[in-house]
Amino acid sequence: MWRTSSYSADNGSCVSVRFPSAGPVAVRDSKHPTGPQLAFPETAWTSFLQRRK
């Protein structure tokens, strides 16, 4: 299940994030849901979020 990231901007520059039960965290452009996706190991995603604070 995809959800809009809480870090997305209010100007339409949104990303969707998917947290599967197993495997990498997936990220995509909300405006292009069938477009390419990026995949990150959960540890990398957690590190990224910690640096955003």
Backbone as XML, in Angstrom:
<?xml version="1.0"?>
<chain id="A" units="angstrom">
  <residue number="1" name="MET">
    <atom name="N" x="0.844" y="-1.171" z="0.000"/>
    <atom name="CA" x="0.000" y="0.000" z="0.000"/>
    <atom name="C" x="0.896" y="1.244" z="0.000"/>
  </residue>
  <residue number="2" name="TRP">
    <atom name="N" x="0.634" y="2.157" z="-0.883"/>
    <atom name="CA" x="1.384" y="3.404" z="-1.002"/>
    <atom name="C" x="0.717" y="4.481" z="-0.159"/>
  </residue>
  <residue number="3" name="ARG">
    <atom name="N" x="1.536" y="5.371" z="0.399"/>
    <atom name="CA" x="0.994" y="6.532" z="1.115"/>
    <atom name="C" x="1.864" y="7.736" z="0.790"/>
  </residue>
  <residue number="4" name="THR">
    <atom name="N" x="1.265" y="8.908" z="0.848"/>
    <atom name="CA" x="2.018" y="10.133" z="0.597"/>
    <atom name="C" x="2.915" y="10.406" z="1.786"/>
  </residue>
  <residue number="5" name="SER">
    <atom name="N" x="4.153" y="10.670" z="1.515"/>
    <atom name="CA" x="5.116" y="10.935" z="2.571"/>
    <atom name="C" x="4.746" y="12.187" z="3.352"/>
  </residue>
  <residue number="6" name="SER">
    <atom name="N" x="4.929" y="12.137" z="4.661"/>
    <atom name="CA" x="4.676" y="13.315" z="5.499"/>
    <atom name="C" x="5.720" y="14.406" z="5.246"/>
  </residue>
  <residue number="7" name="TYR">
    <atom name="N" x="6.797" y="14.081" z="4.551"/>
    <atom name="CA" x="7.832" y="15.046" z="4.216"/>
    <atom name="C" x="7.565" y="15.731" z="2.875"/>
  </residue>
  <residue number="8" name="SER">
    <atom name="N" x="6.478" y="15.388" z="2.197"/>
    <atom name="CA" x="6.166" y="16.003" z="0.911"/>
    <atom name="C" x="5.752" y="17.459" z="1.092"/>
  </residue>
  <residue number="9" name="ALA">
    <atom name="N" x="6.000" y="18.246" z="0.066"/>
    <atom name="CA" x="5.642" y="19.668" z="0.100"/>
    <atom name="C" x="4.165" y="19.850" z="-0.235"/>
  </residue>
  <residue number="10" name="ASP">
    <atom name="N" x="3.619" y="20.990" z="0.143"/>
    <atom name="CA" x="2.215" y="21.300" z="-0.153"/>
    <atom name="C" x="2.038" y="21.875" z="-1.552"/>
  </residue>
  <residue number="11" name="ASN">
    <atom name="N" x="3.101" y="21.939" z="-2.343"/>
    <atom name="CA" x="3.026" y="22.553" z="-3.668"/>
    <atom name="C" x="2.867" y="21.537" z="-4.797"/>
  </residue>
  <residue number="12" name="GLY">
    <atom name="N" x="2.468" y="20.307" z="-4.473"/>
    <atom name="CA" x="2.288" y="19.286" z="-5.498"/>
    <atom name="C" x="3.522" y="18.446" z="-5.747"/>
  </residue>
  <residue number="13" name="SER">
    <atom name="N" x="4.613" y="18.764" z="-5.076"/>
    <atom name="CA" x="5.845" y="17.979" z="-5.203"/>
    <atom name="C" x="5.805" y="16.872" z="-4.158"/>
  </residue>
  <residue number="14" name="CYS">
    <atom name="N" x="5.056" y="15.843" z="-4.459"/>
    <atom name="CA" x="4.826" y="14.781" z="-3.488"/>
    <atom name="C" x="5.492" y="13.480" z="-3.901"/>
  </residue>
  <residue number="15" name="VAL">
    <atom name="N" x="5.882" y="12.738" z="-2.899"/>
    <atom name="CA" x="6.362" y="11.391" z="-3.136"/>
    <atom name="C" x="5.472" y="10.428" z="-2.369"/>
  </residue>
  <residue number="16" name="SER">
    <atom name="N" x="5.332" y="9.241" z="-2.908"/>
    <atom name="CA" x="4.626" y="8.168" z="-2.229"/>
    <atom name="C" x="5.656" y="7.176" z="-1.735"/>
  </residue>
  <residue number="17" name="VAL">
    <atom name="N" x="5.364" y="6.593" z="-0.586"/>
    <atom name="CA" x="6.270" y="5.638" z="0.038"/>
    <atom name="C" x="5.498" y="4.357" z="0.316"/>
  </residue>
  <residue number="18" name="ARG">
    <atom name="N" x="6.185" y="3.226" z="0.107"/>
    <atom name="CA" x="5.559" y="1.918" z="0.392"/>
    <atom name="C" x="6.497" y="1.161" z="1.318"/>
  </residue>
  <residue number="19" name="PHE">
    <atom name="N" x="5.932" y="0.659" z="2.413"/>
    <atom name="CA" x="6.686" y="-0.114" z="3.391"/>
    <atom name="C" x="6.191" y="-1.561" z="3.365"/>
  </residue>
  <residue number="20" name="PRO">
    <atom name="N" x="6.819" y="-2.411" z="2.564"/>
    <atom name="CA" x="6.378" y="-3.799" z="2.509"/>
    <atom name="C" x="6.751" y="-4.548" z="3.793"/>
  </residue>
  <residue number="21" name="SER">
    <atom name="N" x="6.102" y="-5.684" z="4.033"/>
    <atom name="CA" x="6.427" y="-6.466" z="5.229"/>
    <atom name="C" x="7.831" y="-7.058" z="5.132"/>
  </residue>
  <residue number="22" name="ALA">
    <atom name="N" x="8.304" y="-7.253" z="3.925"/>
    <atom name="CA" x="9.671" y="-7.742" z="3.706"/>
    <atom name="C" x="10.228" y="-7.044" z="2.469"/>
  </residue>
  <residue number="23" name="GLY">
    <atom name="N" x="11.490" y="-6.696" z="2.512"/>
    <atom name="CA" x="12.107" y="-6.064" z="1.355"/>
    <atom name="C" x="12.311" y="-4.581" z="1.543"/>
  </residue>
  <residue number="24" name="PRO">
    <atom name="N" x="12.805" y="-3.934" z="0.495"/>
    <atom name="CA" x="13.170" y="-2.519" z="0.597"/>
    <atom name="C" x="11.960" y="-1.580" z="0.643"/>
  </residue>
  <residue number="25" name="VAL">
    <atom name="N" x="12.199" y="-0.388" z="1.170"/>
    <atom name="CA" x="11.212" y="0.693" z="1.154"/>
    <atom name="C" x="11.203" y="1.256" z="-0.260"/>
  </residue>
  <residue number="26" name="ALA">
    <atom name="N" x="10.030" y="1.424" z="-0.847"/>
    <atom name="CA" x="9.913" y="1.930" z="-2.216"/>
    <atom name="C" x="9.417" y="3.371" z="-2.195"/>
  </residue>
  <residue number="27" name="VAL">
    <atom name="N" x="9.951" y="4.177" z="-3.108"/>
    <atom name="CA" x="9.587" y="5.594" z="-3.219"/>
    <atom name="C" x="9.295" y="5.900" z="-4.678"/>
  </residue>
  <residue number="28" name="ARG">
    <atom name="N" x="8.243" y="6.674" z="-4.936"/>
    <atom name="CA" x="7.890" y="7.064" z="-6.305"/>
    <atom name="C" x="7.313" y="8.467" z="-6.313"/>
  </residue>
  <residue number="29" name="ASP">
    <atom name="N" x="7.247" y="9.060" z="-7.487"/>
    <atom name="CA" x="6.628" y="10.367" z="-7.688"/>
    <atom name="C" x="5.114" y="10.166" z="-7.703"/>
  </residue>
  <residue number="30" name="SER">
    <atom name="N" x="4.407" y="10.836" z="-6.822"/>
    <atom name="CA" x="2.952" y="10.677" z="-6.730"/>
    <atom name="C" x="2.232" y="11.058" z="-8.013"/>
  </residue>
  <residue number="31" name="LYS">
    <atom name="N" x="2.812" y="11.991" z="-8.773"/>
    <atom name="CA" x="2.163" y="12.427" z="-10.014"/>
    <atom name="C" x="2.325" y="11.402" z="-11.134"/>
  </residue>
  <residue number="32" name="HIS">
    <atom name="N" x="3.254" y="10.452" z="-10.981"/>
    <atom name="CA" x="3.518" y="9.429" z="-11.992"/>
    <atom name="C" x="3.571" y="8.054" z="-11.336"/>
  </residue>
  <residue number="33" name="PRO">
    <atom name="N" x="2.420" y="7.570" z="-10.863"/>
    <atom name="CA" x="2.408" y="6.313" z="-10.106"/>
    <atom name="C" x="2.877" y="5.090" z="-10.891"/>
  </residue>
  <residue number="34" name="THR">
    <atom name="N" x="2.827" y="5.139" z="-12.197"/>
    <atom name="CA" x="3.302" y="3.994" z="-12.982"/>
    <atom name="C" x="4.742" y="4.194" z="-13.456"/>
  </residue>
  <residue number="35" name="GLY">
    <atom name="N" x="5.349" y="5.294" z="-13.054"/>
    <atom name="CA" x="6.723" y="5.595" z="-13.442"/>
    <atom name="C" x="7.729" y="4.815" z="-12.609"/>
  </residue>
  <residue number="36" name="PRO">
    <atom name="N" x="8.993" y="5.174" z="-12.738"/>
    <atom name="CA" x="10.038" y="4.457" z="-12.020"/>
    <atom name="C" x="9.926" y="4.624" z="-10.501"/>
  </residue>
  <residue number="37" name="GLN">
    <atom name="N" x="10.485" y="3.657" z="-9.815"/>
    <atom name="CA" x="10.508" y="3.660" z="-8.357"/>
    <atom name="C" x="11.949" y="3.519" z="-7.888"/>
  </residue>
  <residue number="38" name="LEU">
    <atom name="N" x="12.217" y="4.073" z="-6.740"/>
    <atom name="CA" x="13.497" y="3.874" z="-6.078"/>
    <atom name="C" x="13.263" y="2.916" z="-4.923"/>
  </residue>
  <residue number="39" name="ALA">
    <atom name="N" x="14.246" y="2.078" z="-4.640"/>
    <atom name="CA" x="14.133" y="1.126" z="-3.537"/>
    <atom name="C" x="15.334" y="1.309" z="-2.612"/>
  </residue>
  <residue number="40" name="PHE">
    <atom name="N" x="15.053" y="1.379" z="-1.318"/>
    <atom name="CA" x="16.090" y="1.587" z="-0.317"/>
    <atom name="C" x="15.990" y="0.527" z="0.772"/>
  </residue>
  <residue number="41" name="PRO">
    <atom name="N" x="17.122" y="-0.005" z="1.216"/>
    <atom name="CA" x="17.077" y="-0.884" z="2.388"/>
    <atom name="C" x="16.478" y="-0.109" z="3.562"/>
  </residue>
  <residue number="42" name="GLU">
    <atom name="N" x="15.794" y="-0.790" z="4.440"/>
    <atom name="CA" x="15.137" y="-0.121" z="5.561"/>
    <atom name="C" x="16.130" y="0.672" z="6.400"/>
  </residue>
  <residue number="43" name="THR">
    <atom name="N" x="17.345" y="0.175" z="6.561"/>
    <atom name="CA" x="18.348" y="0.901" z="7.351"/>
    <atom name="C" x="18.722" y="2.224" z="6.691"/>
  </residue>
  <residue number="44" name="ALA">
    <atom name="N" x="18.818" y="2.248" z="5.376"/>
    <atom name="CA" x="19.129" y="3.489" z="4.662"/>
    <atom name="C" x="17.982" y="4.484" z="4.781"/>
  </residue>
  <residue number="45" name="TRP">
    <atom name="N" x="16.753" y="4.000" z="4.683"/>
    <atom name="CA" x="15.586" y="4.870" z="4.801"/>
    <atom name="C" x="15.524" y="5.488" z="6.200"/>
  </residue>
  <residue number="46" name="THR">
    <atom name="N" x="15.752" y="4.676" z="7.226"/>
    <atom name="CA" x="15.738" y="5.175" z="8.595"/>
    <atom name="C" x="16.817" y="6.230" z="8.796"/>
  </residue>
  <residue number="47" name="SER">
    <atom name="N" x="17.996" y="5.992" z="8.262"/>
    <atom name="CA" x="19.079" y="6.962" z="8.354"/>
    <atom name="C" x="18.710" y="8.275" z="7.663"/>
  </residue>
  <residue number="48" name="PHE">
    <atom name="N" x="18.099" y="8.192" z="6.501"/>
    <atom name="CA" x="17.656" y="9.373" z="5.769"/>
    <atom name="C" x="16.664" y="10.185" z="6.616"/>
  </residue>
  <residue number="49" name="LEU">
    <atom name="N" x="15.686" y="9.529" z="7.209"/>
    <atom name="CA" x="14.691" y="10.233" z="8.005"/>
    <atom name="C" x="15.318" y="10.882" z="9.234"/>
  </residue>
  <residue number="50" name="GLN">
    <atom name="N" x="16.277" y="10.242" z="9.848"/>
    <atom name="CA" x="16.935" y="10.807" z="11.014"/>
    <atom name="C" x="17.725" y="12.067" z="10.658"/>
  </residue>
  <residue number="51" name="ARG">
    <atom name="N" x="18.272" y="12.107" z="9.469"/>
    <atom name="CA" x="19.036" y="13.278" z="9.045"/>
    <atom name="C" x="18.126" y="14.444" z="8.690"/>
  </residue>
  <residue number="52" name="ARG">
    <atom name="N" x="16.850" y="14.181" z="8.391"/>
    <atom name="CA" x="15.899" y="15.229" z="8.023"/>
    <atom name="C" x="15.405" y="15.995" z="9.239"/>
  </residue>
  <residue number="53" name="LYS">
    <atom name="N" x="15.622" y="15.512" z="10.427"/>
    <atom name="CA" x="15.093" y="16.152" z="11.636"/>
    <atom name="C" x="15.927" y="17.333" z="12.040"/>
  </residue>
</chain>
